[in-house]
Amino acid sequence: MFKLPNINIGKITLLVTILTWLGMLFVDLLRLFGTINQMNLGIAPEITWSLEIMFFILIYIFISRSLAQNENNNFIQLIWRGASTGLMALGTGLLIQLFYYSLNNTRLSRDPLLANFFYHVNFGMTTIFLISCTLLWKHLILYQKNKNVVQQWQIYEVMLTVSMFFIYFNQNSFDFTFLFGLLFLLIFSIIISVNLKWIPYLTFKDKWKSILFFAIIIISCLGLFLQMLSYSEKGFILVNLTDNLFLLGLFGFVFIYALFSFLVTLFNLPTSSVFEQKLTEAINFQKLSQSIQPGQSESQVLDILMDSCMSAAYVDAAWLEVKDENNHFQTLHQRFITNKDRKDIKEMLEKNKPFSDYLKDNQQIDLEHIHGPLDHEIFNSVLIIPIRANKELLGNIFLLKEVKNGFNKEMLNIISTFVGQASISVENHRLLNEAIRNERYKEELKIAQRVQRSLLPSELHHNESFNIVGFSEAADEVGGDYYETYQFNQHRFALIIGDVSGKGTSAAFNMAQMKGIFHSLAQLDLSPKEFLTRANSALSKCLAKNHFITTTYYILDTDKHEITFSRAGHCPTLYYKSEQGKSTYLKVEGLGLGIVRSEKFGKYLKEKTINYQKGDVLVMYTDGIIEAKNQDGEEFGYDRLRQILDISHKKTPNEIKEKIIDEVYSFVGASCLTDDDYSLLVVKFDK
């Protein structure tokens, strides 16, 4: 199959942009050549304007994609990108001027075609710088954006788009309409340039960098504007930048926003330390908010809390105590203090009020913190903060400072906020662990149900003498209902139905063991009693002590019209005798597999043989059918099951099965269908 190659949109955009610039250069050189030689080449100036607009749009698309691919850049990286672009554009202009200076006053220096070529180079670099900075300013302006800011930026983008096409309708530079449009753009540039919410998030070092980068951008902007004016004074330039309202508007916007950012950042320098402290507090608070992940412990959360409190209060030492299972306090984390000093300070606090009152009775629920002076050779003030989750005391944080009265109101408020968030996190952690345990149980339950369904046969063996259908519906809690058939030859078949005690994965596992034993022993063609005896011996070695399996095993011989069976504690088989015209339960003694785990088990089993006739019906079922309860707690019972078979015996096995299941569901109601598994085998003899 033919596969299209991967298309790199960025490279294609760059290629088309370069081709557009070359097309604009070629058209303008042709126009200039025609003007110099007084030739009419038929190239309208609108072609140049159209190529200009196309060039602007392509530059916008290319830079937008580039910024989107590097959206993780921080503020300084964004500003440096604008500054580096400005340096490149300004450097290109200076190199061109140096080149002309080296030509002195030669004939080449006055060549209009060469001048136009360099003009277009300068035009391209200036455009890249202005559009790049505009898009960078967009990212900064829309930081912490709201609806009003987004709408203002959208309006400004529409105004810039309109200004691109202004030259089609007004070709006179600096007339009233042109000046009004430029003034409108500049006023709106000032309005949106006041969005400087990103500056407080800069560190002191980053602010100095941004001041330097904005200074470079401002100088680049002024230098490129002066270069533009110098070109406009030359008469051989056919594309005058001063005629372009779009570029002049961008010059104004880039310069105004860079100047505002430069001044505001400069004035913010004295308060940088305060902002950095607030930022650290916010980051610590965020760490606390995000500290609970599956598998993390309360200890890790409290460790983050302790570091956050120490950072917020500029403490010199600290420790954290938590309650163990015996309600004794144990030191969990300790910072910048020896064990001896910690023990001495704790004894000192237990002897002096108001600390002693709290430490002796930690049940003061309303107490957020307690602080005061400390008479210690190193530390002179202490703050104790209780940590509670759901009104239960988890522990205490002790913060120490070497100065007296070292904890002010602002510190206490911040620390209280941190402790409150950590308490919520610990409580969430406990709830999360509980939810994980519940979810894990549900997943195990689903696995067990899938195992149970996979162990049931997809096809039941039979011949032309009888038909057989099966049904099994798993409850929410996995049981261990099991049925299976095995064909010895054309006329002899083995049938088994069973119910494993217990629920969940253990029941599904025991059911799998029963399936394996059935397939192994069935091949030996044993009598029902011998089969159950050997099955009990095998299961006794692997079943848990409190588990057992009830089952009934049948040998069906269609040549002799005989059914031989033995019951190991399972529900009695319901049998409809067509000759008598009624249903009865076939009762034979027998204990469940795994109840007696010795050679004596065979003594508790009986074997019985009956003859069947055409029209007889055999119904095997698990206790979920007869023990199904309605909303009043009444069981479905043996009598209801027998009555259904008496009424439905003429139907096909599948119809009999459907009738029984419908009656059970109708009896229990929709709200009670998950009490136990419902399993059923229906055999009807046709010959």
MARFIKE-765185 format. One record per residue (C-alpha): residue number from 1; chain; x, y, z. Coordinates in steps of 0.05 Angstrom, whole numbers, plus 5000, padded with zeros to 4 digits. Example, Ala and Ser with C-alpha at 12.3 -4.5 7.8 and 13.67 -1.06 7.14 Angstrom:
<recs>
    k  c    c1    c2    c3
    1  A  5246  4910  5156
    2  A  5273  4979  5143
</recs>
This chain:
<recs>
    k  c    c1    c2    c3
    1  A  5000  5000  5000
    2  A  5027  5068  4981
    3  A  5045  5110  5042
    4  A  5049  5186  5039
    5  A  5114  5215  5068
    6  A  5111  5255  5133
    7  A  5101  5328  5117
    8  A  5140  5379  5158
    9  A  5094  5440  5159
   10  A  5148  5483  5192
   11  A  5199  5471  5137
   12  A  5147  5482  5082
   13  A  5125  5547  5115
   14  A  5198  5571  5119
   15  A  5210  5553  5046
   16  A  5147  5589  5022
   17  A  5167  5650  5065
   18  A  5236  5653  5033
   19  A  5206  5646  4963
   20  A  5156  5701  4979
   21  A  5213  5748  5000
   22  A  5252  5730  4937
   23  A  5190  5743  4896
   24  A  5180  5811  4928
   25  A  5254  5828  4916
   26  A  5250  5806  4843
   27  A  5186  5847  4830
   28  A  5214  5910  4863
   29  A  5280  5904  4825
   30  A  5242  5897  4760
   31  A  5200  5958  4776
   32  A  5261  5998  4794
   33  A  5297  5975  4731
   34  A  5237  5998  4689
   35  A  5235  6065  4725
   36  A  5310  6078  4715
   37  A  5307  6060  4641
   38  A  5240  6094  4631
   39  A  5206  6029  4611
   40  A  5135  6008  4627
   41  A  5139  5935  4649
   42  A  5066  5933  4669
   43  A  5081  5912  4742
   44  A  5031  5946  4788
   45  A  5051  5966  4859
   46  A  4993  5924  4885
   47  A  5034  5862  4869
   48  A  5088  5886  4917
   49  A  5036  5902  4970
   50  A  5004  5833  4963
   51  A  5072  5799  4970
   52  A  5087  5842  5031
   53  A  5022  5820  5065
   54  A  5035  5747  5047
   55  A  5105  5753  5076
   56  A  5077  5782  5141
   57  A  5026  5725  5148
   58  A  5077  5670  5134
   59  A  5126  5699  5185
   60  A  5069  5701  5235
   61  A  5051  5628  5222
   62  A  5123  5604  5225
   63  A  5140  5639  5290
   64  A  5074  5618  5322
   65  A  5089  5545  5306
   66  A  5159  5553  5333
   67  A  5134  5582  5399
   68  A  5080  5528  5405
   69  A  5134  5474  5399
   70  A  5173  5507  5455
   71  A  5115  5525  5500
   72  A  5153  5503  5563
   73  A  5202  5561  5557
   74  A  5203  5606  5618
   75  A  5197  5682  5619
   76  A  5271  5695  5612
   77  A  5278  5648  5553
   78  A  5221  5683  5518
   79  A  5250  5752  5529
   80  A  5320  5729  5507
   81  A  5289  5703  5443
   82  A  5264  5772  5427
   83  A  5330  5805  5447
   84  A  5372  5756  5406
   85  A  5327  5768  5345
   86  A  5335  5844  5355
   87  A  5411  5837  5359
   88  A  5411  5797  5294
   89  A  5367  5848  5258
   90  A  5406  5908  5284
   91  A  5472  5873  5270
   92  A  5451  5859  5198
   93  A  5435  5933  5189
   94  A  5501  5955  5218
   95  A  5540  5907  5173
   96  A  5504  5936  5113
   97  A  5523  6006  5135
   98  A  5595  5984  5146
   99  A  5595  5954  5076
  100  A  5572  6021  5047
  101  A  5623  6058  5089
  102  A  5678  6014  5060
  103  A  5654  6031  4989
  104  A  5665  6105  5005
  105  A  5637  6146  4948
  106  A  5647  6097  4892
  107  A  5597  6085  4836
  108  A  5575  6019  4868
  109  A  5555  6055  4931
  110  A  5505  6095  4890
  111  A  5477  6036  4852
  112  A  5400  6035  4864
  113  A  5392  5961  4850
  114  A  5444  5942  4903
  115  A  5413  5990  4952
  116  A  5344  5959  4940
  117  A  5372  5890  4952
  118  A  5401  5910  5020
  119  A  5338  5947  5036
  120  A  5297  5884  5027
  121  A  5346  5845  5071
  122  A  5337  5899  5125
  123  A  5262  5897  5113
  124  A  5259  5821  5123
  125  A  5301  5822  5187
  126  A  5261  5880  5216
  127  A  5195  5844  5201
  128  A  5220  5780  5235
  129  A  5242  5819  5296
  130  A  5176  5858  5303
  131  A  5129  5798  5292
  132  A  5172  5754  5337
  133  A  5169  5804  5394
  134  A  5095  5815  5383
  135  A  5081  5741  5391
  136  A  5127  5738  5452
  137  A  5090  5796  5483
  138  A  5025  5759  5470
  139  A  5050  5701  5513
  140  A  5069  5749  5569
  141  A  5004  5789  5565
  142  A  4961  5727  5567
  143  A  4996  5699  5628
  144  A  4942  5691  5682
  145  A  4893  5713  5629
  146  A  4821  5730  5640
  147  A  4762  5743  5594
  148  A  4776  5818  5587
  149  A  4850  5810  5571
  150  A  4835  5756  5518
  151  A  4782  5801  5486
  152  A  4830  5860  5485
  153  A  4884  5819  5451
  154  A  4834  5792  5400
  155  A  4812  5863  5383
  156  A  4885  5884  5375
  157  A  4899  5826  5328
  158  A  4839  5847  5286
  159  A  4865  5918  5284
  160  A  4934  5895  5261
  161  A  4903  5851  5207
  162  A  4863  5911  5181
  163  A  4925  5955  5182
  164  A  4960  5906  5134
  165  A  4910  5923  5080
  166  A  4908  5998  5095
  167  A  4957  6014  5039
  168  A  4907  5990  4987
  169  A  4860  6046  5007
  170  A  4908  6101  5028
  171  A  4974  6111  4994
  172  A  4991  6179  5023
  173  A  5039  6175  5081
  174  A  5023  6214  5144
  175  A  4957  6244  5120
  176  A  4900  6251  5171
  177  A  4872  6180  5160
  178  A  4941  6149  5166
  179  A  4958  6188  5229
  180  A  4890  6172  5260
  181  A  4900  6097  5248
  182  A  4971  6099  5276
  183  A  4948  6137  5337
  184  A  4892  6087  5349
  185  A  4941  6029  5346
  186  A  4989  6064  5394
  187  A  4934  6079  5444
  188  A  4910  6007  5443
  189  A  4983  5984  5450
  190  A  4987  6024  5514
  191  A  4922  5994  5540
  192  A  4944  5921  5531
  193  A  5016  5935  5553
  194  A  4995  5945  5626
  195  A  4986  5869  5633
  196  A  5051  5853  5669
  197  A  5028  5800  5718
  198  A  5087  5755  5702
  199  A  5139  5803  5731
  200  A  5128  5787  5805
  201  A  5144  5714  5792
  202  A  5215  5730  5771
  203  A  5272  5720  5820
  204  A  5320  5775  5836
  205  A  5371  5746  5787
  206  A  5319  5737  5733
  207  A  5296  5809  5740
  208  A  5367  5834  5726
  209  A  5370  5790  5664
  210  A  5302  5814  5639
  211  A  5323  5887  5649
  212  A  5385  5874  5606
  213  A  5345  5837  5552
  214  A  5291  5891  5549
  215  A  5345  5944  5543
  216  A  5372  5906  5482
  217  A  5303  5902  5452
  218  A  5290  5977  5463
  219  A  5358  5995  5431
  220  A  5345  5947  5373
  221  A  5276  5977  5363
  222  A  5303  6048  5361
  223  A  5362  6029  5317
  224  A  5319  5992  5266
  225  A  5269  6050  5265
  226  A  5324  6100  5250
  227  A  5350  6055  5194
  228  A  5280  6053  5166
  229  A  5277  6128  5165
  230  A  5344  6133  5131
  231  A  5319  6089  5075
  232  A  5256  6130  5067
  233  A  5299  6191  5050
  234  A  5327  6156  4989
  235  A  5287  6167  4927
  236  A  5302  6101  4894
  237  A  5265  6059  4946
  238  A  5199  6037  4916
  239  A  5173  6001  4979
  240  A  5175  6052  5036
  241  A  5167  6025  5106
  242  A  5138  6091  5130
  243  A  5078  6078  5085
  244  A  5064  6012  5121
  245  A  5015  6024  5179
  246  A  5022  5952  5201
  247  A  5098  5956  5212
  248  A  5094  6024  5245
  249  A  5041  5997  5292
  250  A  5085  5938  5310
  251  A  5144  5985  5322
  252  A  5101  6024  5371
  253  A  5074  5963  5407
  254  A  5142  5927  5414
  255  A  5175  5991  5439
  256  A  5118  6009  5488
  257  A  5113  5939  5519
  258  A  5189  5932  5525
  259  A  5193  6001  5558
  260  A  5137  5987  5607
  261  A  5167  5919  5625
  262  A  5236  5950  5633
  263  A  5211  6005  5681
  264  A  5165  5960  5722
  265  A  5218  5907  5730
  266  A  5269  5960  5750
  267  A  5221  5988  5803
  268  A  5206  5918  5829
  269  A  5279  5903  5845
  270  A  5276  5930  5917
  271  A  5217  5885  5934
  272  A  5243  5823  5899
  273  A  5262  5787  5963
  274  A  5191  5794  5989
  275  A  5162  5767  5925
  276  A  5212  5709  5925
  277  A  5191  5692  5995
  278  A  5117  5692  5976
  279  A  5134  5650  5915
  280  A  5171  5600  5958
  281  A  5111  5597  6004
  282  A  5065  5586  5945
  283  A  5110  5531  5917
  284  A  5113  5497  5985
  285  A  5037  5501  5990
  286  A  5032  5471  5921
  287  A  5079  5414  5941
  288  A  5034  5400  6000
  289  A  4973  5401  5956
  290  A  5004  5352  5907
  291  A  5043  5310  5956
  292  A  4992  5253  5960
  293  A  5003  5202  5907
  294  A  4986  5128  5907
  295  A  5039  5091  5948
  296  A  5064  5152  5987
  297  A  5063  5151  6062
  298  A  5041  5201  6114
  299  A  5114  5208  6134
  300  A  5131  5237  6066
  301  A  5074  5288  6072
  302  A  5096  5309  6141
  303  A  5168  5315  6117
  304  A  5146  5365  6063
  305  A  5104  5401  6116
  306  A  5163  5409  6162
  307  A  5208  5437  6107
  308  A  5153  5486  6086
  309  A  5143  5511  6158
  310  A  5218  5520  6168
  311  A  5224  5559  6103
  312  A  5164  5604  6118
  313  A  5187  5622  6189
  314  A  5263  5623  6178
  315  A  5273  5577  6237
  316  A  5340  5552  6262
  317  A  5318  5482  6284
  318  A  5257  5438  6286
  319  A  5230  5369  6301
  320  A  5165  5332  6289
  321  A  5133  5281  6336
  322  A  5077  5234  6316
  323  A  5034  5186  6355
  324  A  5046  5112  6348
  325  A  4994  5056  6356
  326  A  5001  5059  6432
  327  A  4989  5135  6433
  328  A  5062  5149  6451
  329  A  5098  5205  6416
  330  A  5157  5185  6372
  331  A  5205  5233  6336
  332  A  5195  5225  6261
  333  A  5236  5282  6232
  334  A  5291  5325  6263
  335  A  5329  5385  6234
  336  A  5391  5422  6259
  337  A  5385  5401  6332
  338  A  5419  5347  6372
  339  A  5381  5293  6410
  340  A  5406  5321  6476
  341  A  5381  5391  6461
  342  A  5315  5365  6436
  343  A  5304  5324  6500
  344  A  5325  5382  6544
  345  A  5278  5430  6509
  346  A  5220  5380  6512
  347  A  5230  5372  6588
  348  A  5234  5447  6596
  349  A  5168  5457  6558
  350  A  5132  5404  6600
  351  A  5149  5443  6663
  352  A  5132  5513  6640
  353  A  5064  5544  6623
  354  A  5029  5552  6575
  355  A  5066  5495  6540
  356  A  5058  5446  6598
  357  A  4982  5453  6597
  358  A  4979  5434  6524
  359  A  5031  5378  6526
  360  A  4996  5345  6585
  361  A  4927  5350  6551
  362  A  4931  5345  6475
  363  A  4855  5345  6467
  364  A  4849  5421  6459
  365  A  4815  5417  6391
  366  A  4810  5492  6379
  367  A  4884  5505  6392
  368  A  4919  5522  6326
  369  A  4988  5538  6355
  370  A  5024  5559  6418
  371  A  5088  5600  6421
  372  A  5130  5639  6470
  373  A  5200  5651  6498
  374  A  5247  5595  6514
  375  A  5302  5597  6567
  376  A  5355  5556  6531
  377  A  5428  5571  6519
  378  A  5419  5567  6443
  379  A  5345  5575  6426
  380  A  5304  5633  6455
  381  A  5234  5623  6423
  382  A  5191  5564  6406
  383  A  5128  5550  6366
  384  A  5087  5486  6374
  385  A  5035  5469  6321
  386  A  4989  5409  6330
  387  A  4974  5367  6268
  388  A  4904  5338  6265
  389  A  4865  5296  6215
  390  A  4790  5290  6224
  391  A  4797  5320  6295
  392  A  4847  5265  6313
  393  A  4916  5288  6337
  394  A  4971  5260  6293
  395  A  5030  5296  6325
  396  A  5064  5363  6338
  397  A  5115  5406  6302
  398  A  5166  5443  6345
  399  A  5199  5503  6311
  400  A  5257  5538  6346
  401  A  5292  5604  6334
  402  A  5354  5633  6367
  403  A  5323  5702  6374
  404  A  5269  5723  6423
  405  A  5198  5735  6397
  406  A  5219  5704  6332
  407  A  5149  5688  6306
  408  A  5105  5744  6280
  409  A  5032  5743  6261
  410  A  5044  5733  6186
  411  A  5089  5673  6198
  412  A  5037  5642  6243
  413  A  4982  5651  6191
  414  A  5025  5620  6136
  415  A  5046  5561  6179
  416  A  4974  5549  6201
  417  A  4955  5546  6128
  418  A  5010  5496  6113
  419  A  4990  5452  6172
  420  A  4917  5455  6151
  421  A  4934  5433  6081
  422  A  4979  5378  6106
  423  A  4923  5353  6152
  424  A  4876  5350  6092
  425  A  4930  5314  6053
  426  A  4940  5261  6107
  427  A  4865  5251  6112
  428  A  4861  5246  6036
  429  A  4919  5196  6038
  430  A  4881  5151  6085
  431  A  4817  5156  6043
  432  A  4858  5143  5981
  433  A  4890  5081  6010
  434  A  4821  5056  6029
  435  A  4795  5070  5959
  436  A  4855  5033  5929
  437  A  4841  4973  5972
  438  A  4768  4973  5951
  439  A  4788  4982  5878
  440  A  4838  4925  5883
  441  A  4784  4880  5912
  442  A  4737  4898  5855
  443  A  4791  4882  5804
  444  A  4804  4814  5837
  445  A  4730  4802  5836
  446  A  4726  4816  5761
  447  A  4785  4770  5748
  448  A  4752  4714  5789
  449  A  4687  4724  5750
  450  A  4723  4719  5683
  451  A  4759  4656  5708
  452  A  4693  4626  5730
  453  A  4660  4640  5662
  454  A  4719  4613  5624
  455  A  4717  4547  5663
  456  A  4645  4533  5642
  457  A  4639  4492  5578
  458  A  4620  4525  5513
  459  A  4589  4460  5487
  460  A  4553  4404  5524
  461  A  4559  4332  5497
  462  A  4497  4294  5477
  463  A  4469  4247  5422
  464  A  4402  4239  5387
  465  A  4371  4206  5449
  466  A  4372  4269  5492
  467  A  4383  4344  5491
  468  A  4418  4384  5545
  469  A  4424  4459  5559
  470  A  4461  4497  5613
  471  A  4456  4565  5646
  472  A  4500  4602  5695
  473  A  4493  4673  5721
  474  A  4549  4699  5766
  475  A  4532  4741  5827
  476  A  4570  4805  5846
  477  A  4609  4762  5894
  478  A  4641  4706  5855
  479  A  4617  4637  5875
  480  A  4640  4572  5847
  481  A  4583  4541  5807
  482  A  4609  4489  5759
  483  A  4580  4440  5708
  484  A  4611  4398  5653
  485  A  4599  4337  5608
  486  A  4644  4282  5581
  487  A  4630  4231  5526
  488  A  4658  4161  5535
  489  A  4630  4132  5471
  490  A  4569  4139  5426
  491  A  4521  4118  5481
  492  A  4554  4134  5548
  493  A  4563  4204  5578
  494  A  4587  4234  5644
  495  A  4551  4295  5673
  496  A  4571  4335  5734
  497  A  4546  4396  5771
  498  A  4577  4426  5832
  499  A  4582  4486  5878
  500  A  4647  4509  5910
  501  A  4641  4539  5980
  502  A  4667  4609  5992
  503  A  4669  4671  5948
  504  A  4719  4711  5908
  505  A  4784  4688  5877
  506  A  4791  4628  5924
  507  A  4724  4600  5898
  508  A  4745  4610  5826
  509  A  4812  4576  5841
  510  A  4778  4516  5874
  511  A  4730  4512  5815
  512  A  4790  4507  5768
  513  A  4818  4451  5810
  514  A  4751  4414  5806
  515  A  4751  4421  5730
  516  A  4820  4391  5725
  517  A  4802  4333  5770
  518  A  4739  4319  5730
  519  A  4776  4315  5664
  520  A  4830  4271  5694
  521  A  4784  4221  5729
  522  A  4729  4220  5676
  523  A  4778  4187  5627
  524  A  4784  4128  5675
  525  A  4710  4111  5665
  526  A  4697  4102  5740
  527  A  4630  4090  5774
  528  A  4599  4153  5805
  529  A  4616  4131  5876
  530  A  4688  4114  5858
  531  A  4695  4179  5819
  532  A  4673  4221  5879
  533  A  4717  4180  5926
  534  A  4779  4194  5885
  535  A  4759  4267  5874
  536  A  4754  4275  5950
  537  A  4823  4246  5959
  538  A  4853  4293  5907
  539  A  4817  4355  5933
  540  A  4834  4340  6006
  541  A  4907  4355  5990
  542  A  4894  4424  5960
  543  A  4829  4452  5989
  544  A  4834  4499  6049
  545  A  4811  4469  6114
  546  A  4747  4510  6116
  547  A  4729  4497  6043
  548  A  4689  4441  6011
  549  A  4653  4426  5946
  550  A  4583  4397  5936
  551  A  4571  4359  5872
  552  A  4530  4305  5838
  553  A  4562  4259  5786
  554  A  4520  4222  5734
  555  A  4535  4166  5684
  556  A  4483  4167  5628
  557  A  4476  4105  5584
  558  A  4428  4117  5526
  559  A  4436  4045  5502
  560  A  4409  4017  5568
  561  A  4366  4077  5584
  562  A  4400  4082  5652
  563  A  4423  4139  5696
  564  A  4472  4121  5751
  565  A  4490  4177  5799
  566  A  4521  4192  5866
  567  A  4511  4256  5907
  568  A  4565  4290  5949
  569  A  4523  4338  5991
  570  A  4494  4373  5931
  571  A  4421  4394  5920
  572  A  4376  4334  5904
  573  A  4363  4325  5830
  574  A  4293  4343  5804
  575  A  4266  4289  5758
  576  A  4202  4288  5718
  577  A  4175  4218  5705
  578  A  4130  4219  5643
  579  A  4099  4152  5662
  580  A  4075  4180  5729
  581  A  4062  4251  5702
  582  A  4096  4286  5760
  583  A  4163  4311  5786
  584  A  4201  4284  5846
  585  A  4269  4296  5878
  586  A  4319  4240  5873
  587  A  4349  4235  5942
  588  A  4412  4195  5957
  589  A  4459  4204  6016
  590  A  4528  4234  6010
  591  A  4576  4284  6042
  592  A  4609  4343  6006
  593  A  4680  4335  5979
  594  A  4732  4358  6029
  595  A  4689  4349  6092
  596  A  4718  4281  6111
  597  A  4790  4279  6087
  598  A  4806  4205  6097
  599  A  4795  4137  6065
  600  A  4729  4132  6105
  601  A  4697  4183  6058
  602  A  4671  4128  6012
  603  A  4628  4100  6069
  604  A  4587  4163  6068
  605  A  4569  4157  5994
  606  A  4512  4120  5961
  607  A  4501  4104  5889
  608  A  4434  4097  5854
  609  A  4411  4075  5785
  610  A  4345  4093  5752
  611  A  4316  4079  5683
  612  A  4289  4135  5641
  613  A  4236  4136  5587
  614  A  4220  4182  5529
  615  A  4194  4249  5554
  616  A  4230  4245  5622
  617  A  4265  4309  5645
  618  A  4326  4315  5690
  619  A  4339  4383  5723
  620  A  4405  4395  5759
  621  A  4415  4461  5795
  622  A  4456  4497  5849
  623  A  4430  4523  5915
  624  A  4427  4594  5888
  625  A  4362  4575  5853
  626  A  4323  4547  5912
  627  A  4354  4595  5964
  628  A  4338  4657  5923
  629  A  4300  4706  5968
  630  A  4250  4760  5952
  631  A  4246  4827  5988
  632  A  4207  4795  6046
  633  A  4263  4745  6058
  634  A  4222  4686  6032
  635  A  4261  4632  5994
  636  A  4242  4608  5924
  637  A  4243  4537  5951
  638  A  4238  4466  5924
  639  A  4163  4466  5915
  640  A  4163  4525  5866
  641  A  4217  4493  5825
  642  A  4180  4426  5822
  643  A  4114  4461  5803
  644  A  4148  4497  5745
  645  A  4175  4431  5717
  646  A  4107  4398  5724
  647  A  4076  4454  5682
  648  A  4133  4460  5632
  649  A  4155  4387  5621
  650  A  4128  4385  5549
  651  A  4172  4444  5528
  652  A  4242  4438  5499
  653  A  4301  4438  5548
  654  A  4318  4510  5530
  655  A  4246  4533  5541
  656  A  4244  4496  5609
  657  A  4309  4531  5628
  658  A  4283  4600  5607
  659  A  4218  4587  5646
  660  A  4255  4570  5710
  661  A  4303  4629  5706
  662  A  4246  4678  5689
  663  A  4206  4653  5749
  664  A  4266  4660  5795
  665  A  4281  4731  5771
  666  A  4208  4750  5777
  667  A  4205  4722  5847
  668  A  4267  4757  5876
  669  A  4260  4823  5840
  670  A  4315  4865  5807
  671  A  4344  4889  5873
  672  A  4361  4819  5898
  673  A  4394  4787  5838
  674  A  4464  4790  5867
  675  A  4457  4745  5928
  676  A  4487  4682  5896
  677  A  4503  4647  5831
  678  A  4446  4615  5791
  679  A  4466  4553  5753
  680  A  4423  4502  5718
  681  A  4427  4440  5673
  682  A  4364  4413  5639
  683  A  4365  4345  5604
  684  A  4305  4319  5565
  685  A  4302  4249  5536
  686  A  4274  4244  5466
  687  A  4281  4169  5455
</recs>
